[in-house]
């Protein structure tokens, strides 16, 4: 019987089995970064731009979740990535990404690096890619910067809510929004259209409802729906997805090499020009999100507990 000890952030686990290396090899052979390239090409080929933009946005969210899951497994459990991913909840993963983004020196790692930060993780991943060359150094710097940018998107609260709305029941209205401001001639009277100043707009995006608790009392079962709208740039999503696909390919290659695969069999890919790493963020909408809604004052609602609500639904069992 074999066993492997690993940590998810700071939580320890011990994996047992009779053929752990074989199972790890089976997992690594099944990884397919090309799936995301396939999705990208398939959605780009359609003529329905609005539906394609939603599909690409969902694919990008999925790709980032996959990328950071594999990066986390590479850092903390390269000898059993499938077990690390299985034990890493979504909140665990966001905590890990946040800790690496701030170069937390206390993250446990099985890699031969002094601490887990995007530059040092990138150095480990590209250790066998043109070693000692200027191109290797530039590649490390470019991908580490991209991962830090993508990490910000991965932890963006509006994007998290959007992804949940997209993948769970498709609770979104597609299409972007515009924001314009103007001075009211008098209270409550909207200014003429000609006096409104456009702050930003996009034809692509989503609007959805986020359910929030009212007040801070954890026993209160009163909730409200908060309308949120997010603008996208399809160009940014497409270019980000390309970089996410390349990143996934490279992390998978690094995982395979760490587990004994011959380096020549593990390809690393990157954009042709260093400037291409910065292109997604050149297409950022001027107004990316908005949260306009009614104010729900806790003082105008009633604090209701679980017991009180069940009594209203089923009636007082003692009566």
Protein Blocks (a to p, Z undefined) as FASTA:
>chain_A
ZZddddehjaccddddfklmlmmmmmmmmpcfklmmmmmmmmmmpmblmlmmmmmmmmmm
mmmmmmmmmmmmmmmmmmlmmlmmmmmcfklmmmmmmmmmnopakbccfbdcfbdcfklm
mmmmmmmgoghiaklmmmmmmmmmmmmmmmmmmmmmklmmmmmmmmnopaaceddddddd
dddfbghiacdfklpccfbdcfbdcdddddddedjbfkbccdcdddddddddfklmmmmm
mmmmmmmmmmmmmmmmmnopafklmccdddfblklmmmmmmmgcfblbdcddddddfklp
ccddfklmmmmmnopfkZZ
